[in-house]
C-alpha cells in the first residue's frame, strides 16, 4: 500500500520545522494523545483527557507494559488458546501466572466465557481478548463482547482488549 500524501507531507513538515530533533516524551507527544482521546471520546459515556492516553511503540511494547503493571506476587491473567505468543512471553518474564481459556471453533472461535468463571480467583488481574482474533481471524459479535464484559465485571477483573486489527473488514461482520 502506498502512504497517503497527507502523511508524507506531515513528516516532511515535521523534519523541516526542526521542532522534533530530540527524543519524544516517553508517553507520546501531546497532540497525538489529544487526538486519540478525542477519537475515543466519540463512543464513551465519560471523557478521556490526553493524560489518560499512554502511547507505546507498537502492540508488543503495549503487551510488555501491561503485563509489568499487572504483575504482583501470585497474580494471574487469562489468555486465549490459541492466542498471540507475545502475551505468554511477557507474562513469563514478569512472573505473571497464565491461565488459558479456550476459543471455541464450533462457535466461530468465540471465547469460552463460561469456563472463564471457573478459572478465576482472588489473584486474577485481567483477561485478554483479541478481536479480530490472532491467529484465528474471528471477529467477535457485539453480543459476545458484551458477554465478555459482563463476565469480567462480575469477576472484578480488567479486560485487555487487543484490537490491533480494528477497522479491518472481515466479510460482513463489523468489528
Short mmCIF file of the C-alpha atoms (twelve columns), coordinates in Angstrom:
data_MODEL
# 
_entry.id   MODEL 
# 
loop_
_atom_site.group_PDB 
_atom_site.id 
_atom_site.type_symbol 
_atom_site.label_atom_id 
_atom_site.label_alt_id 
_atom_site.label_comp_id 
_atom_site.label_asym_id 
_atom_site.label_seq_id 
_atom_site.Cartn_x 
_atom_site.Cartn_y 
_atom_site.Cartn_z 
_atom_site.pdbx_PDB_model_num 
ATOM 1   C CA . UNK A 1   0.000   0.000   0.000  1 
ATOM 2   C CA . UNK A 2   1.172   3.497   -0.745 1 
ATOM 3   C CA . UNK A 3   1.388   6.012   2.100  1 
ATOM 4   C CA . UNK A 4   -1.138  8.818   1.802  1 
ATOM 5   C CA . UNK A 5   0.368   12.142  0.618  1 
ATOM 6   C CA . UNK A 6   -1.034  13.850  3.736  1 
ATOM 7   C CA . UNK A 7   1.135   11.610  5.948  1 
ATOM 8   C CA . UNK A 8   4.187   12.148  3.741  1 
ATOM 9   C CA . UNK A 9   3.679   15.926  3.866  1 
ATOM 10  C CA . UNK A 10  3.281   15.867  7.662  1 
ATOM 11  C CA . UNK A 11  6.587   14.002  8.026  1 
ATOM 12  C CA . UNK A 12  8.397   16.424  5.726  1 
ATOM 13  C CA . UNK A 13  6.908   19.409  7.579  1 
ATOM 14  C CA . UNK A 14  7.978   17.961  10.954 1 
ATOM 15  C CA . UNK A 15  11.526  17.385  9.700  1 
ATOM 16  C CA . UNK A 16  11.834  20.862  8.254  1 
ATOM 17  C CA . UNK A 17  10.444  22.548  11.365 1 
ATOM 18  C CA . UNK A 18  13.385  21.308  13.498 1 
ATOM 19  C CA . UNK A 19  10.963  21.146  16.445 1 
ATOM 20  C CA . UNK A 20  11.378  17.397  16.791 1 
ATOM 21  C CA . UNK A 21  15.155  16.953  16.680 1 
ATOM 22  C CA . UNK A 22  15.175  15.176  20.037 1 
ATOM 23  C CA . UNK A 23  13.693  12.219  21.836 1 
ATOM 24  C CA . UNK A 24  9.933   12.408  22.122 1 
ATOM 25  C CA . UNK A 25  8.272   12.218  25.504 1 
ATOM 26  C CA . UNK A 26  8.030   8.585   26.558 1 
ATOM 27  C CA . UNK A 27  4.222   8.652   26.864 1 
ATOM 28  C CA . UNK A 28  3.699   10.142  23.387 1 
ATOM 29  C CA . UNK A 29  3.503   13.722  22.209 1 
ATOM 30  C CA . UNK A 30  0.565   15.806  23.424 1 
ATOM 31  C CA . UNK A 31  -1.094  16.373  20.005 1 
ATOM 32  C CA . UNK A 32  -1.149  12.617  19.347 1 
ATOM 33  C CA . UNK A 33  -2.521  11.796  22.799 1 
ATOM 34  C CA . UNK A 34  -5.142  14.565  22.429 1 
ATOM 35  C CA . UNK A 35  -6.230  13.232  19.017 1 
ATOM 36  C CA . UNK A 36  -6.576  9.701   20.408 1 
ATOM 37  C CA . UNK A 37  -8.570  10.883  23.435 1 
ATOM 38  C CA . UNK A 38  -10.880 12.891  21.160 1 
ATOM 39  C CA . UNK A 39  -11.325 9.885   18.858 1 
ATOM 40  C CA . UNK A 40  -12.143 7.528   21.739 1 
ATOM 41  C CA . UNK A 41  -14.483 10.055  23.368 1 
ATOM 42  C CA . UNK A 42  -16.892 9.709   20.433 1 
ATOM 43  C CA . UNK A 43  -18.069 6.358   21.816 1 
ATOM 44  C CA . UNK A 44  -17.654 6.806   25.573 1 
ATOM 45  C CA . UNK A 45  -20.151 7.942   28.183 1 
ATOM 46  C CA . UNK A 46  -17.269 9.550   30.105 1 
ATOM 47  C CA . UNK A 47  -14.469 11.727  28.763 1 
ATOM 48  C CA . UNK A 48  -10.796 10.903  28.453 1 
ATOM 49  C CA . UNK A 49  -8.099  13.545  28.584 1 
ATOM 50  C CA . UNK A 50  -4.700  13.334  26.883 1 
ATOM 51  C CA . UNK A 51  -3.289  12.375  30.307 1 
ATOM 52  C CA . UNK A 52  -5.398  9.195   30.169 1 
ATOM 53  C CA . UNK A 53  -3.609  8.094   26.981 1 
ATOM 54  C CA . UNK A 54  -0.250  6.320   27.011 1 
ATOM 55  C CA . UNK A 55  1.328   5.583   23.649 1 
ATOM 56  C CA . UNK A 56  3.671   2.674   23.051 1 
ATOM 57  C CA . UNK A 57  5.940   1.726   20.203 1 
ATOM 58  C CA . UNK A 58  3.555   -0.847  18.789 1 
ATOM 59  C CA . UNK A 59  1.498   -3.657  20.251 1 
ATOM 60  C CA . UNK A 60  4.447   -5.635  21.568 1 
ATOM 61  C CA . UNK A 61  5.567   -2.808  23.838 1 
ATOM 62  C CA . UNK A 62  1.975   -2.358  24.998 1 
ATOM 63  C CA . UNK A 63  1.904   -6.040  25.991 1 
ATOM 64  C CA . UNK A 64  5.211   -5.572  27.829 1 
ATOM 65  C CA . UNK A 65  3.884   -2.565  29.739 1 
ATOM 66  C CA . UNK A 66  0.504   -4.021  30.697 1 
ATOM 67  C CA . UNK A 67  1.946   -7.324  31.918 1 
ATOM 68  C CA . UNK A 68  4.537   -5.447  34.004 1 
ATOM 69  C CA . UNK A 69  1.820   -3.255  35.525 1 
ATOM 70  C CA . UNK A 70  -0.366  -6.242  36.420 1 
ATOM 71  C CA . UNK A 71  2.463   -8.344  37.811 1 
ATOM 72  C CA . UNK A 72  2.498   -8.831  41.551 1 
ATOM 73  C CA . UNK A 73  3.210   -11.923 43.679 1 
ATOM 74  C CA . UNK A 74  0.608   -14.596 42.947 1 
ATOM 75  C CA . UNK A 75  -1.220  -12.641 40.219 1 
ATOM 76  C CA . UNK A 76  -2.705  -14.446 37.240 1 
ATOM 77  C CA . UNK A 77  -4.121  -13.460 33.879 1 
ATOM 78  C CA . UNK A 78  -6.429  -15.201 31.419 1 
ATOM 79  C CA . UNK A 79  -5.072  -15.712 27.902 1 
ATOM 80  C CA . UNK A 80  -6.926  -17.123 24.891 1 
ATOM 81  C CA . UNK A 81  -5.945  -20.502 23.455 1 
ATOM 82  C CA . UNK A 82  -4.983  -20.327 20.637 1 
ATOM 83  C CA . UNK A 83  -3.568  -16.859 21.052 1 
ATOM 84  C CA . UNK A 84  -0.777  -14.427 20.310 1 
ATOM 85  C CA . UNK A 85  2.524   -15.760 21.768 1 
ATOM 86  C CA . UNK A 86  3.909   -12.390 22.913 1 
ATOM 87  C CA . UNK A 87  1.453   -12.429 25.828 1 
ATOM 88  C CA . UNK A 88  2.902   -15.686 27.108 1 
ATOM 89  C CA . UNK A 89  6.478   -14.465 26.716 1 
ATOM 90  C CA . UNK A 90  5.891   -11.259 28.672 1 
ATOM 91  C CA . UNK A 91  3.754   -12.950 31.319 1 
ATOM 92  C CA . UNK A 92  6.590   -15.424 31.914 1 
ATOM 93  C CA . UNK A 93  9.147   -12.612 32.021 1 
ATOM 94  C CA . UNK A 94  7.044   -10.692 34.560 1 
ATOM 95  C CA . UNK A 95  6.232   -13.802 36.664 1 
ATOM 96  C CA . UNK A 96  2.534   -13.432 35.920 1 
ATOM 97  C CA . UNK A 97  0.729   -16.783 36.040 1 
ATOM 98  C CA . UNK A 98  -1.050  -17.632 32.791 1 
ATOM 99  C CA . UNK A 99  -4.428  -19.340 32.807 1 
ATOM 100 C CA . UNK A 100 -5.716  -20.244 29.380 1 
ATOM 101 C CA . UNK A 101 -9.324  -20.202 28.291 1 
ATOM 102 C CA . UNK A 102 -10.342 -21.879 25.052 1 
ATOM 103 C CA . UNK A 103 -11.605 -20.286 21.895 1 
ATOM 104 C CA . UNK A 104 -14.429 -22.492 20.643 1 
ATOM 105 C CA . UNK A 105 -14.048 -23.454 16.990 1 
ATOM 106 C CA . UNK A 106 -17.638 -24.711 16.826 1 
ATOM 107 C CA . UNK A 107 -18.829 -21.237 17.901 1 
ATOM 108 C CA . UNK A 108 -16.746 -19.252 15.414 1 
ATOM 109 C CA . UNK A 109 -13.755 -19.063 17.789 1 
ATOM 110 C CA . UNK A 110 -15.697 -17.234 20.491 1 
ATOM 111 C CA . UNK A 111 -14.196 -17.178 23.980 1 
ATOM 112 C CA . UNK A 112 -15.459 -19.867 26.335 1 
ATOM 113 C CA . UNK A 113 -16.686 -17.282 28.848 1 
ATOM 114 C CA . UNK A 114 -18.454 -19.922 30.933 1 
ATOM 115 C CA . UNK A 115 -15.100 -21.592 31.620 1 
ATOM 116 C CA . UNK A 116 -13.500 -18.223 32.460 1 
ATOM 117 C CA . UNK A 117 -15.545 -18.049 35.655 1 
ATOM 118 C CA . UNK A 118 -14.126 -21.363 36.836 1 
ATOM 119 C CA . UNK A 119 -10.547 -20.151 36.316 1 
ATOM 120 C CA . UNK A 120 -10.870 -17.015 38.425 1 
ATOM 121 C CA . UNK A 121 -9.706  -16.498 41.974 1 
ATOM 122 C CA . UNK A 122 -8.806  -13.558 44.214 1 
ATOM 123 C CA . UNK A 123 -5.472  -13.157 42.371 1 
ATOM 124 C CA . UNK A 124 -6.936  -12.831 38.880 1 
ATOM 125 C CA . UNK A 125 -5.949  -9.472  37.403 1 
ATOM 126 C CA . UNK A 126 -7.277  -9.469  33.847 1 
ATOM 127 C CA . UNK A 127 -8.499  -11.287 30.777 1 
ATOM 128 C CA . UNK A 128 -7.042  -10.750 27.312 1 
ATOM 129 C CA . UNK A 129 -9.403  -10.803 24.355 1 
ATOM 130 C CA . UNK A 130 -8.044  -10.357 20.856 1 
ATOM 131 C CA . UNK A 131 -10.540 -9.008  18.332 1 
ATOM 132 C CA . UNK A 132 -10.219 -9.602  15.447 1 
ATOM 133 C CA . UNK A 133 -8.619  -12.786 16.658 1 
ATOM 134 C CA . UNK A 134 -4.998  -13.681 16.101 1 
ATOM 135 C CA . UNK A 135 -4.311  -16.389 14.910 1 
ATOM 136 C CA . UNK A 136 -7.919  -17.475 14.140 1 
ATOM 137 C CA . UNK A 137 -9.089  -14.211 12.490 1 
ATOM 138 C CA . UNK A 138 -12.513 -14.463 14.055 1 
ATOM 139 C CA . UNK A 139 -14.464 -11.272 14.640 1 
ATOM 140 C CA . UNK A 140 -16.462 -11.176 17.868 1 
ATOM 141 C CA . UNK A 141 -20.064 -10.096 17.692 1 
ATOM 142 C CA . UNK A 142 -21.247 -7.148  19.747 1 
ATOM 143 C CA . UNK A 143 -23.351 -9.562  21.827 1 
ATOM 144 C CA . UNK A 144 -20.349 -11.774 22.569 1 
ATOM 145 C CA . UNK A 145 -18.200 -8.800  23.577 1 
ATOM 146 C CA . UNK A 146 -20.986 -7.708  25.939 1 
ATOM 147 C CA . UNK A 147 -20.952 -11.202 27.471 1 
ATOM 148 C CA . UNK A 148 -17.160 -10.956 27.938 1 
ATOM 149 C CA . UNK A 149 -17.529 -7.516  29.548 1 
ATOM 150 C CA . UNK A 150 -20.305 -8.704  31.859 1 
ATOM 151 C CA . UNK A 151 -18.267 -11.756 32.903 1 
ATOM 152 C CA . UNK A 152 -15.260 -9.549  33.683 1 
ATOM 153 C CA . UNK A 153 -17.460 -7.125  35.620 1 
ATOM 154 C CA . UNK A 154 -18.852 -9.967  37.751 1 
ATOM 155 C CA . UNK A 155 -15.341 -11.261 38.408 1 
ATOM 156 C CA . UNK A 156 -13.983 -7.764  39.128 1 
ATOM 157 C CA . UNK A 157 -11.182 -8.050  36.563 1 
ATOM 158 C CA . UNK A 158 -9.898  -5.892  33.713 1 
ATOM 159 C CA . UNK A 159 -10.381 -6.756  30.070 1 
ATOM 160 C CA . UNK A 160 -7.324  -6.147  27.939 1 
ATOM 161 C CA . UNK A 161 -8.946  -5.522  24.563 1 
ATOM 162 C CA . UNK A 162 -6.272  -6.215  21.960 1 
ATOM 163 C CA . UNK A 163 -7.748  -4.604  18.873 1 
ATOM 164 C CA . UNK A 164 -4.595  -4.153  16.801 1 
ATOM 165 C CA . UNK A 165 -6.518  -5.001  13.644 1 
ATOM 166 C CA . UNK A 166 -9.547  -2.842  14.424 1 
ATOM 167 C CA . UNK A 167 -11.249 -1.239  11.424 1 
ATOM 168 C CA . UNK A 168 -10.280 -4.002  9.020  1 
ATOM 169 C CA . UNK A 169 -13.120 -5.680  7.188  1 
ATOM 170 C CA . UNK A 170 -13.683 -9.420  7.511  1 
ATOM 171 C CA . UNK A 171 -16.695 -10.301 5.383  1 
ATOM 172 C CA . UNK A 172 -19.966 -8.884  6.633  1 
ATOM 173 C CA . UNK A 173 -19.061 -8.879  10.346 1 
ATOM 174 C CA . UNK A 174 -18.246 -5.405  11.655 1 
ATOM 175 C CA . UNK A 175 -15.560 -5.202  14.322 1 
# 
